[in-house]
Amino acid sequence: MNHSVIVIDDEQDFLDSMKRCLQIAGIRDVRLCADPLNAIEALEAGERFDVALIDVNMPGMNGKEVLKTVREKTPYTVCLMVTGMADVKLAVECMKRGAADYIQKPFTPDEFLAVLNPILENKKPRVPEKLKLLIIEDNRVDLKQYENRVSGRIFEKAFAEDGESGARKYREFKPDIVLMDLMLPLKSGYSLLKEIRAEDSSTAVIIVSSLDSKDDILACAKLGIEGYLVKPVNFAVLNVKLLEGYGKKSAERAEIAAVFRQRLQE
C-alpha cells in the first residue's frame, strides 16, 4: 500500500503495537507521535498523511484539539479516533467535528483493520494545492527563466544557487520534486544526489545539465533519478516533464500528477 498514517497517542506500547499492525497490513509509511505537539509540528513542517489515528484523551492537548488542527492543516486527511470506555461520548463529539470513525480500546489487530481497511479502500489520493519544487541552479539567467516559466499555479517554488545551500534548502523545504544541475559550486550535483538518496527515496529528482554523455546519464540513473534533461531546456514542455518525473514514484503520485496536468490546461 502507498498510504501514509500518523499515530498520535501518549502510550508508547500502543504506538509500537500500532506500527506492527500497520506493517502487517502492508503500510510502511508510518509516523509515531507520543506527544501531540510533535504531530502538529510535523504538519506545520509540511508532512502529509492519508490517515491520522488520534487518541481522544492525552495530556497537554486532547484528541478533539488535535483533530481540529489536523482538519485545518490537511482537510483531506482521514481522522480515526481511539478511545477508552470513559471517552466514548467525546469520541462521538469528534465525529461530529469531522472524524471518520472511532475505535474503542482494547482491540485486536483484526478489529482495528476491520475499521481501517474500508477507510483506505475509499481513500482518494491526497492532492495538495501545489507541489513543492526545489530548483538548484547556479546560472542566474537559467534561474530567471525557471522563475518565469515554471508554472506558479501548480508549483510552490524554492531556489538555491549552489550545492551546499541546495542541501540546506532540501532539508528545510522538504520538496516533492528536486530539479538540479550537476555542475554546481561548493558541492556537485552528483554529491547532492547521493546525499538525498541516502536519506530519502520518495522525492522525485530530475537532473538538468549540459553534460549529455551516456556515462553521465547512467551514473545518475544508478543513484536514482526520475528524469535527465539536457540543456538548453525546452521550457515549453518543462512543466509536463516535472509532473512526469513526480508521477514515476508511485501509482498514487501518477494520479496526482494527472490532476495537475489537467490544471495546466485549464
N, C-alpha and C positions, 0 to 999 in steps of 0.2 A: 504494500500500500504506500501511496505517496503522501498520506495525510500527516499533519503535524499536530501534536497535542501538548498542551501545557497542563500540569497537575499542580494545584495550589492547595497545600494542606500543611498544618504545623506539626504533624506526626511523621517522623522520618520512616518508621516501619511501614506506614501506609504508603508513603511515596515509593519506597523500594518495591513493595508488592504491586503497586500500580504499574511501575516500569516493567516488571517481569510480565505482567498480564498483557500490557500493550505490545510488548515484543513478541509474545506468543501469538498475538493477533496479526503480526506482520508489520507493526508500526515501529519504525526505527527513529523517527524524528520526535523525540520526547524530551520536554524540558520540565524539570522538577523544581519547585519553589516551596521551601518551608516557611519563608517569610513573604506575605502577600505584597509587601513594598518592593521586593526584588522583582516580582512578576510585573508590577506596574512600571518599574524602571526598564524592564526588557521591552515592554510595549512602546514606551516613550522613545527607546533607542532604535525602534524600527522593526523589531522582531514581530512576526505574524504567525498565527496559529489557526488551524481549522476548527479545533475543539479546545475548550477550556473546561477542565474538571475542577470545580471550586468547592472547598469545604465551607459549610454555612457558618460554623462557629469557630473563629480564630481570634487569638489575642491581637490587640492593636488595630486591626482592620477586619471587620466581619465580612462574610461572604456577600451580603447584599451590597456593601460598598464596593467590593472588588467587581461584582457583576456590573454595577453602574459604570465603573471606569472602563472595563473591557468593552462594554457595549458602545461607549462613547468613542474609544480609541479605534476599535476594529469591529464595526457593527456586523460584519459577515462571519465573525467567529461564533460558533455554536457553543452555548454555555450549558453545562450539565452540573447540577448542584449535588453535593454529597452531604448527607445529614444523619445525625443520630436521632433516636426516637423522640427526644425532647425538642428537636428543632424542626419537626415536620411542618408546623404552621409557618415558620419563617421560610422554609423551602418553597412552600406553595406561594407565598408572597413574592418570592424571587421569580417564580414562573410568570406571575402577573406582570413582572417588570422585564420580561424578555428571555428568561431561561427556558431552554427547550424541554427539560425534564429534571427529575431528581431521583436519586437512588439512596436507599437507607442503609447505613452501617448496622451490623456487619453484613457483608455479602460475599458470595463466592465469585471466582473469575467467570464462571458460566453465566451467573446472574448479571454481572457487570456487562459482559459482552452482548448479552441479550438486549440490553438497553442501548449500548454504544453502536452496535453494528447497523441497526436501521438508520441511525443518525448519519453515519458515514456513507451509507448507500445513497442517501438522499442529498448528501452534501455536494453542492456545485463548487467548481474551482473558485478559490477566492481571487477576485480581480481587483487589485489596488487601483487607486485613482491614477497613479503614474508608476512606471518602472524607474528604479533608481539607476542611473548611468554614470559611471566614473570614466572620464576621458583623461588619459595620461599622455601628453604630447609636449615636446619642448619647442617645436616650431610655432611661433606666435601667429604666423599667417594661417597655418592649419588650424590652430586653436580658435581663431576668429571665425573661420569657416564652420567649424563644429558648433560654435556658439550660435551662429546664424542659421545653419542649415539642418541641424538635428532638431526634430520636432519637439517643441516645448509642450505640445498638447498631450503627448504620451510619455515623455521622459522628464524626470527630475534630474537635472544635470549638475555634476560637480567636476572640477578640473584640477589637474596637477601638472607641473612643468618639468619634473624630474623624478627619478625612481624612488628617492628617499621620501619626498613629500607624497608621492603616489602611494607608497606603503602606509604612511600615516593616514592619509585620506581614506584608503581602503578600509582600514580598521575603524575609523570614526564614522564613515558614511554608510558602511555595510551595503554596498551596491548589489543590484540584481545582475548587472552587466558591467564588465570592465572592457573598455576599448583602449588599447595602448600600443605605442610604438615600441620597437625592440631597441633602437639606438637612443638610449636616454642618458643624460648626465647623472653622475653620482651613484646610480645603480641601474644596471641594464634591465631591459625588459625580460630577458631570459631569467635573471636572478629574481626579479619580482614575481614572475610567473611561478618559479619554483617555490617561493615563499607562500604564495596564495594557495597553491595546490597542496602544500604541506599542512595548511590549516583548514582548507575548505575545498570541497569538490562540487558544491552546489552553485557557486557563482559562475555565470557564463563569461568566458574570457575570449575576446576576439582581438587578434593581432592585426595591426595595420603598419606596413613597413615598406620601404623601398627595396629591401632585400627579397629577391624573388627566386633564389635558387631552391632546388628540390631539397637540399640538405637543411637549409634554414627552416623550411616548412615542416619537414619531418621531425626536426629537433623539437619544435614547438608542439607538434601533434603528439609526440611521445610524452610530453609533460601534461598534456590535457588541455586542448582548446576547442572552441566551438566554431571557429572561423579564422581565416587568414586572408586579409585584403592587401593587395599590392598597390602602393602609391603610383600615380595620383589617384585619390579616392573619387569614385563615382558617387557624388552626393545625391544624384537623382534616385539612387536605389539604396542608399546607406541605411535609412530608417527601416526598410524591409529586411536588409541583411542583419541588422541588430536584433530584430524580432525573430528572425530565423535561428540565429545563434541561441537566443534565450529559449526558444521552443525545443531545441535539441536536448535539453536537460531532462525532460520527463514528458509523459503524455499530458499531465495536468498543465504544465507550462506551455505545451503546444496549443492547448485550448485557450489559455490566457493570451498567448501571442496572437491567435486568430481574432480575438476580441479587439486587440489594439490595432491590428491591420485594418479591421473594419472602421475603427475610429479615424485612421489616417485618411480613409476615402470619403469620410462624411464632410 
